[in-house]
Amino acid sequence: EREKERGRKRIKEEEPEPEPEVTEEQEAQVDLAESMAELSVLGNLLGLPPIMDPMFPLAYGAFFGAVEVEKEKESLEPKAIHTANLVAIPTTPKEEEPPEIVKKEKRKHQPAPPQKLKKIRMFDPASVVKPLTEEQCRALAVAAFRRILAAEKVAAQGGAGQDRIRLIITLVRQFGGEFNDALLDFILADLKAHFDLAVAWLYAEYGTSEGYLQSAQNNLHYDSCLTGLLRGAKARLDARERLFTRLVLEAPRITPSALEIVQSYCHDEDRAFLGLTTLKELVLKRPQASDEFLQALLQITMSDIELAKVQALHVAKKFYTKPELSLKIERFALHTLQYLLADHPTYQQPADQEMEVAVEWTEESAKMCLGLFLSLLPINHKLLKDLTVVYTSTSATVKRIILKQLDQPVRAIGMGSPELLQLVESCPPGGETLIMRMLHILTDSAPPSAELVKRVRELYHKNSSDVRFLIPVLHGLQKQEVIAALPKFIKLSPTVVKGVFDRLLVSYKGDQGHSISPVTPSELLIALHNIDCKNDETLMKAVIKATNLCFAEKSVYTQEVLAVVLQQLLEQTPIPMLFMRTVIQSLGVCSKLMNFVMTILTKLISKQVWKQPKVWQGFVKCCEVTKPHSYQVLLQLPPRQLENVLEVMSPGIREPLVTYVQSLTPHQRACIPRHLLHIIEKEPEASEHPEGRRRKSKSEKRRRRSSRSASDSVKEPGTTS
């Protein structure tokens, strides 16, 4: 029994005691205590009285404006007592205390009776705060806007990057002014990082200008926005930074002011390539406005900056192959070519309002007008006709400049062009020099084609008075044609004659790039001697100058060539008038021909050279030049001719001839006829011929001087004269 009782007690002790039931009144007290605790914390933060203070409800209502002071004053005491009772947490004493102690404790915890409160005035911020001026408000707004701009990283981290951009664009479109400047400075500080913001701004302003979006700003604000970005990019970006091109291409519309900024890039040597690249991309990617951009690009072809002009011409040539652009480019080229018809250069300024007038045409000013046209010439050969029309109508100065600029385009055209051959065949009046220049350019580095020679030959027969047409195609002519035209060639200016001879002799100077000349050097020199110039003193002088040109080519006219020429001329009948002059010149070029010349002189005696007065005079002159080798030749002359030489033509040769004869051995002298010895050794008599008397007097003086010098040389050293 006892054990069972102990077990039941043990079980009862081990069982948990049931929790006391919580009534609704107790739960309300707990919730109210928590609310009071939160109000206490809020009061501490706001600087209000403690929650146990009877002034707390009044101060709380006055701060938040929810309680009117006058109405709450009457019920202040009951509310304060009630609030204090609610805040107090009742405790259950463990043991009963005497009634006196309980009464004392109740008195201790009872709140003090409320005192009479003073009237609290409502807080009025307007009484202590002054209103801000409009400028201050604007400054605060701009400062707030700048903080929004600076919050780029925070917005990106929070996933609000696009919202931030929309907010910025909205504020700028609504307020403008300093907001625009702040946004522009922010974008240009790092255009690469803020490029998306710049494009969004452009499109927002474009939408406003086109009426898609409503804004308080002027519709022209898009232009200032775009130009501000482009000018800032030009000032801050590197000269080769392609971000400028990207910004231009991303713009929804290119305004005239923006196009001027792009053109200014083209006129800067450092930025020319980037500017032309931008214009090129605009032409290709903006077909609706391609005419405006193409005109801007073509204007650069007349730039005075060489680098920009060359690059613009290169781009224009590429565009010329596109059918939709070729006609526009060709019209512009023909328009600039027409400038050359004016008496002085006239260029339109970018504003198309003022004209820059120069005094006269210079090479640089003419090249500006010719550049684009000549670059298109190799692509479209039909433009040759327009060039001829302008050439025949312009001034002499411009003509010379055009002729200088033809080398590269004409070589690119080639001599097989049908348009070029047609132009050569027709040759309009006044265009002869232009046609000749083209022919020279085509044949300078290559032999002429058969078709070109045929057209030039036909042109020459139509206009036979001008033999200059044949010069470029000399290698395509027959030998008879060249020899027949030789008298006309040598009458041209010395420079032209030198060019003709260079062409005829170029294949014999070691240049294998040219075809064989129709005439050999020996045939050319022989043909010059066979030109009939007896009654034409001018033609004879021209022949002499031409032979001098031949002898100047020492690498061509060697000893063997000259020997062949002299031999063939000697065999002709009659002997050419300038033959003896050529003999003397040959000796001057090659002294080894002396023996050959003596043979020639001997053969001339057998051909009775004295019957040709001009050749006879050259014979005597050659004998004077070649003495003493010519003494044997003189001794072979007939007596009458020898007497004529010694007494009339060359009296000065008698004395050295006498000395030569006296130095011969008796056997050698026996071979000389007596009548010749008599003529040689007899004293010279005054001839009735005035020339003979003059020559004899000179010979006598020379003989006396020589005898006097000989006598002085044999005097003794001690004697005096």
C-alpha positions in Angstrom: 0.0 0.0 0.0 2.7 2.4 1.0 4.7 1.5 -2.1 1.7 2.0 -4.3 1.0 5.3 -2.7 4.6 6.4 -3.2 4.4 5.4 -6.9 1.2 7.4 -7.4 2.9 10.4 -5.8 6.0 10.0 -7.9 3.9 9.9 -11.1 1.9 12.9 -10.1 5.2 14.8 -9.5 6.6 13.8 -12.8 3.5 14.9 -14.8 3.8 18.6 -16.0 1.5 21.1 -14.5 -1.2 22.4 -16.8 -0.6 26.0 -18.1 -2.9 28.5 -16.7 -5.6 29.7 -19.1 -5.0 33.2 -20.6 -8.1 35.4 -20.8 -8.9 37.9 -23.5 -8.3 40.7 -21.1 -4.8 39.5 -20.3 -4.0 39.2 -24.1 -5.2 42.8 -24.7 -3.0 44.0 -21.8 0.0 42.3 -23.4 -0.7 43.8 -26.9 -1.2 47.2 -25.3 2.2 46.9 -23.5 3.9 46.1 -26.8 2.3 49.1 -28.5 3.4 51.3 -25.6 6.9 50.0 -25.9 7.0 50.9 -29.6 5.5 54.3 -28.9 8.2 54.8 -26.3 11.0 54.1 -28.8 9.3 56.4 -31.4 9.1 59.1 -28.8 12.8 58.8 -28.0 13.6 59.2 -31.7 11.4 62.2 -32.1 12.5 63.9 -28.9 9.1 63.6 -27.2 8.5 63.2 -23.4 8.6 59.7 -21.9 5.6 57.6 -22.4 4.9 57.6 -18.6 4.8 61.4 -18.6 1.2 62.7 -18.6 2.4 65.2 -21.3 3.2 62.4 -23.8 -0.3 62.2 -25.4 -0.6 65.9 -25.8 3.0 66.3 -27.2 2.3 63.3 -29.6 -0.9 64.9 -30.9 0.7 68.3 -31.3 3.7 66.9 -33.2 1.6 64.9 -35.7 -1.3 67.2 -35.9 -3.8 64.5 -35.0 -5.1 65.9 -31.7 -6.4 69.4 -31.0 -5.0 70.7 -27.7 -8.1 72.6 -26.5 -10.4 69.6 -26.9 -8.1 67.1 -25.2 -7.3 69.3 -22.3 -10.4 68.3 -20.3 -9.9 64.6 -20.7 -6.2 64.7 -20.1 -6.3 63.5 -16.5 -8.4 60.3 -17.0 -6.4 59.4 -20.0 -3.1 59.8 -18.3 -4.3 57.7 -15.3 -5.7 55.1 -17.6 -2.4 55.0 -19.7 -0.3 54.7 -16.5 -2.5 51.9 -15.2 -2.2 50.0 -18.5 1.6 50.5 -18.7 2.1 49.2 -15.1 2.6 45.4 -15.1 0.7 43.7 -12.2 2.7 41.2 -10.2 1.2 38.5 -7.9 2.8 38.5 -4.5 4.1 35.1 -3.4 3.0 35.6 0.2 0.3 37.8 1.6 1.5 41.0 3.1 -0.1 43.0 5.8 -2.8 45.5 4.7 -0.7 48.5 5.8 2.2 47.5 3.5 -0.2 46.9 0.6 -1.8 50.4 1.0 1.6 52.0 1.1 2.6 50.2 -2.1 -0.6 51.3 -3.8 0.0 54.9 -2.8 3.6 54.6 -4.1 2.5 53.4 -7.5 -0.4 55.8 -8.0 0.5 58.7 -10.4 0.8 62.1 -9.1 -2.1 64.4 -9.6 -1.8 66.3 -12.9 -0.6 69.8 -12.9 -2.2 72.6 -14.9 -0.8 72.6 -18.5 0.2 75.7 -20.4 -1.2 76.2 -23.9 1.2 74.8 -26.6 1.4 76.7 -29.8 1.4 74.7 -33.1 4.8 74.5 -34.9 4.7 76.7 -38.1 7.7 76.0 -40.4 7.0 79.1 -42.4 7.7 81.3 -39.4 11.3 80.1 -39.1 12.2 79.1 -42.7 12.7 81.6 -45.6 11.4 80.7 -49.1 14.1 79.8 -51.7 14.7 82.0 -54.7 14.2 80.6 -58.2 17.9 80.5 -58.8 18.4 78.5 -55.6 15.7 76.1 -56.5 17.3 75.7 -59.9 20.7 75.1 -58.4 19.3 72.5 -56.0 17.5 70.8 -58.9 20.7 70.7 -61.0 22.7 69.4 -58.0 20.1 66.7 -57.5 20.3 65.9 -61.3 24.0 65.6 -61.1 23.7 63.2 -58.3 21.4 61.1 -60.4 24.0 61.2 -63.2 26.7 60.1 -60.8 24.6 57.2 -59.5 25.4 55.1 -62.6 27.1 52.2 -60.9 24.5 52.0 -58.0 21.7 52.0 -60.5 23.4 49.3 -62.6 23.9 47.1 -59.5 20.3 47.5 -58.5 19.0 46.6 -62.0 17.6 50.1 -62.5 20.0 51.2 -65.3 17.4 51.7 -68.0 15.0 53.3 -65.5 17.8 55.8 -64.6 18.3 56.6 -68.3 14.6 57.2 -68.9 14.5 59.4 -65.8 17.5 61.5 -67.0 16.1 61.9 -70.5 12.7 63.0 -69.1 14.2 65.6 -66.8 16.4 67.0 -69.6 13.4 67.2 -72.0 11.3 68.9 -69.3 13.7 71.4 -67.9 16.5 71.8 -70.5 19.0 74.6 -70.0 21.5 73.7 -67.3 20.3 70.1 -67.4 21.4 69.9 -71.0 24.8 71.3 -70.2 25.2 68.9 -67.2 24.2 65.9 -69.3 26.5 66.9 -72.2 29.5 67.3 -69.9 28.7 64.0 -68.3 28.5 62.1 -71.6 31.6 63.7 -73.1 33.6 62.9 -69.9 33.6 59.3 -71.1 31.8 59.0 -74.4 32.6 55.4 -74.8 31.0 54.4 -71.5 28.0 56.8 -71.9 27.4 56.1 -75.6 24.0 54.5 -74.9 22.9 57.5 -72.9 24.0 59.8 -75.7 22.0 57.8 -78.4 18.9 57.7 -76.1 19.1 61.5 -75.7 19.4 62.0 -79.5 16.4 59.9 -80.2 14.3 61.6 -77.5 15.2 65.0 -79.0 14.5 63.7 -82.5 11.1 62.4 -81.4 10.3 65.8 -80.0 11.5 67.7 -83.1 9.4 65.4 -85.3 6.3 65.8 -83.1 6.3 62.2 -81.9 6.8 63.4 -78.3 5.5 66.4 -76.5 8.0 68.7 -74.8 8.2 72.3 -73.5 11.5 72.7 -75.4 11.9 74.1 -78.9 11.7 71.6 -81.7 15.1 72.9 -83.0 16.8 71.5 -79.9 17.7 68.3 -81.7 20.2 70.2 -83.9 22.0 71.8 -80.9 22.1 68.4 -79.1 23.7 66.6 -82.1 26.1 69.4 -82.9 27.1 69.7 -79.2 27.9 66.0 -79.1 29.9 66.1 -82.3 31.9 69.2 -81.4 32.6 67.8 -78.0 33.7 64.5 -79.6 36.0 66.3 -82.0 37.6 68.2 -79.2 38.1 65.3 -76.8 38.5 62.2 -78.9 41.6 61.0 -80.6 42.0 61.9 -84.3 41.6 58.3 -85.3 38.9 57.3 -82.8 36.1 55.7 -84.8 33.6 56.5 -82.1 32.9 59.7 -83.9 31.8 57.8 -87.0 29.7 55.5 -84.9 28.0 58.5 -83.2 27.2 60.1 -86.6 25.8 56.8 -88.0 23.6 56.3 -84.9 22.0 59.7 -85.1 18.5 59.5 -86.5 18.9 62.5 -88.8 22.0 64.5 -90.0 21.4 68.2 -89.9 23.3 70.7 -92.1 25.2 71.9 -89.1 26.3 68.3 -88.2 27.3 67.8 -91.8 29.6 70.8 -91.7 31.3 69.3 -88.7 31.9 66.1 -90.6 33.3 68.1 -93.5 35.6 70.0 -91.1 37.1 66.6 -90.3 37.9 66.2 -93.9 39.8 69.5 -94.1 42.0 68.5 -91.2 45.1 66.5 -92.2 45.0 64.4 -89.0 41.3 63.6 -89.2 40.8 63.5 -93.0 40.7 59.7 -93.2 38.1 59.5 -90.5 36.0 62.3 -92.0 36.0 60.7 -95.4 35.2 57.3 -93.9 32.2 58.8 -92.2 30.9 60.5 -95.4 31.4 57.2 -97.3 29.3 55.3 -94.7 26.6 58.0 -94.8 26.3 57.7 -98.6 26.0 53.9 -98.4 23.8 53.6 -95.3 21.5 56.7 -95.7 20.2 56.3 -99.3 17.4 58.8 -98.8 19.9 61.6 -98.1 22.7 60.2 -100.2 22.7 63.1 -102.7 23.6 65.6 -99.9 26.3 63.4 -98.5 27.7 62.6 -101.9 28.0 66.3 -102.8 29.8 66.9 -99.6 32.3 64.1 -100.4 32.8 65.4 -104.0 33.6 68.9 -102.7 36.6 67.4 -100.9 38.0 66.4 -104.3 38.7 70.1 -104.8 40.4 70.5 -101.4 43.8 72.2 -101.2 44.9 69.5 -98.7 46.6 66.8 -100.8 46.0 63.9 -98.5 42.2 64.6 -98.2 41.9 65.2 -102.0 43.7 61.9 -102.9 41.5 59.9 -100.5 38.3 61.6 -101.7 39.2 60.9 -105.4 39.8 57.2 -104.5 36.4 57.0 -102.8 34.7 58.8 -105.8 36.2 56.3 -108.3 34.8 53.4 -106.3 31.3 55.0 -106.2 31.5 55.8 -109.9 31.2 52.0 -110.6 27.8 52.0 -108.9 25.0 52.7 -111.4 22.9 54.7 -109.0 25.8 57.1 -108.2 27.8 57.3 -111.5 25.6 59.9 -113.2 25.7 62.2 -110.2 29.5 62.0 -110.0 29.9 62.5 -113.7 27.8 65.6 -113.6 29.9 67.1 -110.8 33.1 66.3 -112.7 31.9 68.0 -115.8 30.7 71.0 -113.8 34.1 71.4 -112.2 35.7 71.0 -115.7 33.7 74.0 -116.9 35.5 76.2 -114.4 38.5 76.1 -116.7 36.7 78.1 -119.4 36.7 81.2 -117.1 39.4 83.8 -117.4 40.3 83.4 -113.8 39.6 80.7 -111.1 36.2 80.9 -109.4 35.4 78.6 -106.5 32.2 78.4 -104.4 32.6 78.7 -100.7 30.9 76.1 -98.5 28.1 78.6 -97.7 27.5 79.1 -101.5 27.4 82.8 -101.0 30.8 84.2 -101.6 33.3 83.7 -104.4 37.0 83.5 -104.1 38.5 85.2 -107.2 42.2 84.8 -108.1 44.1 86.9 -110.6 45.1 84.1 -113.0 45.2 80.4 -113.3 48.0 78.5 -111.6 48.9 74.8 -111.7 47.4 74.2 -108.3 44.1 75.9 -109.0 43.7 74.1 -112.4 44.5 70.7 -110.8 41.6 71.3 -108.3 39.2 71.4 -111.2 40.8 68.6 -113.2 41.3 66.1 -110.4 38.0 64.3 -110.4 37.5 64.5 -114.2 40.9 62.9 -115.0 40.4 60.2 -112.3 37.1 59.2 -114.1 38.7 59.3 -117.6 40.2 55.8 -117.5 36.8 54.4 -116.4 34.7 56.2 -119.0 36.6 56.9 -122.2 33.7 58.9 -123.7 34.8 61.8 -121.5 37.7 62.4 -123.9 35.3 64.3 -126.2 34.3 66.7 -123.3 38.0 67.2 -122.5 38.7 68.1 -126.1 35.9 70.6 -126.2 37.2 72.4 -123.1 40.8 72.2 -124.3 40.1 74.0 -127.5 38.2 76.8 -125.8 40.3 77.6 -122.8 43.4 79.8 -122.4 47.0 78.9 -123.3 48.0 78.7 -119.6 45.2 76.2 -118.8 46.1 74.2 -122.0 49.7 73.8 -120.8 48.5 72.6 -117.4 46.1 70.1 -119.0 48.9 68.6 -121.1 51.0 68.1 -118.0 48.3 66.2 -116.1 47.5 63.7 -118.9 50.2 61.1 -118.3 48.5 58.8 -115.8 44.9 58.8 -117.2 46.0 58.4 -120.9 48.3 55.5 -120.0 45.4 53.9 -118.2 43.2 54.3 -121.3 45.6 52.6 -123.6 46.1 52.8 -127.4 43.4 50.2 -128.0 40.5 52.4 -126.8 37.9 52.9 -129.7 37.1 56.4 -128.3 40.7 57.4 -128.4 41.2 56.1 -132.0 38.1 57.9 -133.1 39.4 61.1 -131.5 42.8 60.7 -133.3 41.1 60.2 -136.6 38.7 63.2 -136.3 41.1 65.6 -134.5 38.9 68.7 -134.0 40.5 72.1 -135.0 42.6 73.4 -132.1 43.1 70.0 -130.5 46.2 69.0 -132.5 48.5 69.5 -129.5 46.3 67.5 -127.2 46.2 64.6 -129.7 50.0 64.7 -130.1 50.5 64.7 -126.4 48.3 61.7 -126.0 50.1 59.9 -128.8 53.5 60.7 -127.2 52.3 59.3 -123.8 51.0 56.1 -125.3 54.2 55.4 -127.4 56.9 56.5 -124.9 57.0 53.1 -123.2 55.6 50.8 -125.9 55.6 50.5 -129.7 52.5 51.8 -131.4 49.8 49.4 -132.5 49.1 48.8 -136.1 45.6 50.4 -135.7 47.0 53.5 -134.1 49.6 53.9 -136.9 46.9 53.6 -139.5 44.8 56.3 -137.9 47.8 58.6 -137.5 48.8 58.0 -141.1 45.4 59.0 -142.3 45.4 62.0 -140.1 48.8 63.1 -141.5 47.6 62.8 -145.1 44.6 65.0 -144.2 46.8 67.5 -142.5 50.2 67.0 -144.2 51.4 70.5 -143.1 52.0 69.2 -139.6 54.6 66.4 -139.6 54.6 66.2 -135.8 51.8 63.7 -135.9 54.2 61.1 -137.2 56.8 61.5 -134.4 55.0 59.3 -131.8 54.5 56.5 -134.4 57.9 56.5 -136.1 58.6 52.9 -135.1 55.4 51.9 -136.9 56.2 53.6 -140.2 58.1 52.3 -143.2 61.7 53.4 -143.9 60.6 55.3 -147.1 58.0 57.2 -145.1 60.6 58.2 -142.5 63.2 59.3 -145.0 60.5 61.2 -147.0 59.5 63.1 -143.9 63.0 63.8 -142.7 63.4 67.3 -144.4 60.2 68.3 -142.5 61.5 66.8 -139.2 64.8 68.7 -139.2 63.0 72.1 -139.7 61.2 71.7 -136.4 62.5 73.2 -133.1 65.8 71.8 -131.8 64.0 70.1 -128.9 61.6 68.3 -131.2 64.4 67.3 -133.6 66.3 65.9 -130.7 63.2 63.9 -129.7 62.8 62.5 -133.2 66.4 61.4 -133.4 66.1 59.8 -129.9 63.2 57.8 -131.1 64.9 56.7 -134.2 68.1 55.7 -132.4 66.7 54.5 -129.1 66.8 50.8 -130.1 70.5 51.1 -130.8 71.2 52.6 -127.3 70.8 49.3 -125.5 67.1 49.8 -124.7 65.4 46.4 -125.4 62.0 47.7 -124.5 61.4 49.3 -127.9 61.0 47.8 -131.3 63.6 48.1 -133.9 63.7 51.5 -135.6 62.7 51.6 -139.3 66.1 53.1 -140.2 69.6 52.3 -139.0 72.0 54.9 -137.7 74.0 54.7 -141.0 70.9 55.0 -143.1 69.8 58.1 -141.1 73.1 59.9 -141.6 73.2 59.0 -145.3 69.6 60.2 -145.7 70.6 63.6 -144.1 73.4 64.0 -146.7 71.1 63.2 -149.6 68.6 66.0 -148.7 68.7 68.5 -151.6 69.5 71.8 -150.0 71.4 73.6 -152.8 69.1 76.5 -153.1 67.8 76.5 -149.5 70.3 78.0 -147.1 67.9 77.4 -144.1 67.5 73.8 -145.0 71.3 73.4 -145.2 71.8 74.8 -141.7 69.1 72.4 -140.5 70.9 69.4 -142.0 74.2 70.5 -140.4 72.5 70.7 -137.0 70.9 67.3 -137.6 74.3 65.7 -138.5 75.8 67.3 -135.3 73.1 65.5 -133.3 74.1 62.2 -134.9 77.8 62.8 -134.1 76.9 63.6 -130.5 75.6 60.0 -130.1 79.1 58.5 -129.8 77.8 55.3 -128.5 75.8 54.8 -131.6 78.1 56.3 -134.3 81.2 54.2 -133.7 84.2 53.9 -135.9 82.6 51.1 -137.9 79.4 52.9 -138.5 81.2 56.1 -139.6 83.4 54.1 -142.0 80.3 52.5 -143.6 78.6 55.9 -143.9 81.7 57.5 -145.5 82.2 54.6 -147.9 78.6 54.7 -149.1 78.6 58.5 -149.5 81.9 58.2 -151.5 80.3 55.8 -153.9 77.5 58.2 -154.8 77.5 60.4 -157.8 77.5 63.3 -157.5 79.2 63.4 -154.1 76.9 65.0 -151.4 77.7 68.6 -150.7 78.4 68.0 -147.0 80.5 64.9 -147.5 83.9 66.5 -146.7 82.5 68.2 -143.7 81.4 64.8 -142.4 84.8 63.4 -143.2 86.5 66.0 -141.0 83.9 65.5 -138.2 84.6 61.7 -138.4 88.3 62.3 -137.8 87.4 64.5 -134.8 85.3 61.7 -133.3 87.7 58.8 -134.2 91.3 59.7 -135.1 91.9 56.0 -136.1 90.1 56.8 -139.4 93.2 58.8 -140.7 94.4 56.1 -143.1 90.8 55.5 -144.3 90.4 59.2 -144.9 93.6 59.3 -147.0 92.2 56.6 -149.1 89.0 58.6 -149.5 91.0 61.7 -150.6 92.9 59.6 -153.1 89.6 58.3 -154.6 88.2 61.8 -154.7 91.1 62.8 -157.0 90.2 60.0 -159.3 86.6 61.2 -159.3 87.8 64.7 -160.2 86.5 66.3 -157.1 87.4 69.8 -158.3 84.4 69.7 -160.6 82.2 70.2 -157.5 83.3 73.5 -156.0 81.8 72.9 -152.6 83.3 69.5 -152.3 86.6 70.7 -153.7 86.8 73.4 -151.0 86.1 70.7 -148.4 88.8 68.6 -150.0 91.4 71.3 -149.6 90.3 72.0 -146.0 90.6 68.3 -145.2 94.2 68.3 -146.6 95.1 71.2 -144.3 93.6 69.5 -141.3 95.3 66.2 -142.0 98.8 67.4 -143.0 101.5 66.0 -143.1 99.5 62.8 -144.0 97.9 64.6 -146.9 101.1 65.6 -148.7 101.2 62.4 -150.6 97.6 63.1 -151.7 98.5 66.6 -152.8 101.4 65.3 -154.9 98.8 63.2 -156.8 96.8 66.2 -158.0 97.1 67.4 -161.6 99.4 70.3 -162.1 96.7 72.8 -162.6 94.7 71.8 -159.5 97.9 71.7 -157.4 98.9 75.1 -158.5 95.4 76.3 -157.7 95.7 74.9 -154.2 99.2 76.3 -153.5 98.6 79.8 -155.0 94.9 80.4 -154.5 93.1 78.1 -152.1 95.8 77.3 -149.5 99.0 79.2 -150.0 100.1 78.4 -146.5 100.5 74.8 -147.4 103.3 75.5 -150.0 106.1 76.0 -147.6 105.6 72.8 -145.5 105.1 70.9 -148.7 108.4 72.2 -150.0 110.1 71.1 -146.8 108.5 67.7 -147.1 109.6 67.3 -150.7 113.2 68.3 -149.8 113.3 65.7 -147.1 112.6 62.9 -149.5 115.3 60.7 -150.8 116.6 61.2 -154.3 114.8 58.0 -155.3 111.5 59.3 -153.9 111.9 62.6 -155.5 112.5 60.9 -158.8 109.0 59.5 -158.6 107.5 63.0 -158.6 106.9 64.5 -162.0 109.2 67.5 -162.9 106.4 69.8 -163.7 104.9 69.2 -160.2 108.3 69.9 -158.6 108.6 73.1 -160.6 105.2 74.2 -159.4 106.1 73.4 -155.8 109.6 74.9 -155.7 109.0 78.0 -157.8 108.7 81.3 -156.1 105.1 82.4 -155.6 104.1 85.3 -157.8 101.4 87.8 -157.2 98.3 86.5 -158.9 95.7 88.7 -160.5 93.2 87.1 -158.3 92.7 89.3 -155.2 92.2 86.2 -153.1 95.5 84.8 -154.4 97.4 88.1 -153.7 96.0 88.2 -150.2 96.9 84.5 -149.5 100.4 85.0 -151.0 101.1 88.0 -148.8 100.1 86.1 -145.7 102.3 83.2 -146.8 105.3 85.5 -147.4 104.9 87.0 -143.9 104.7 83.6 -142.3 107.8 82.5 -144.3 109.8 85.5 -143.2 108.8 84.9 -139.5 109.8 81.3 -139.7 113.2 82.1 -141.3 113.9 84.8 -138.7 113.1 82.4 -135.9 115.3 79.8 -137.4 118.3 82.3 -137.7 117.7 83.2 -134.0 118.0 79.6 -133.0 121.5 79.2 -134.5 123.1 82.3 -133.0 125.8 82.0 -130.4 124.9 82.4 -126.8 126.9 85.6 -126.3 125.6 87.6 -129.3 122.6 89.9 -129.1 120.0 90.6 -131.7 
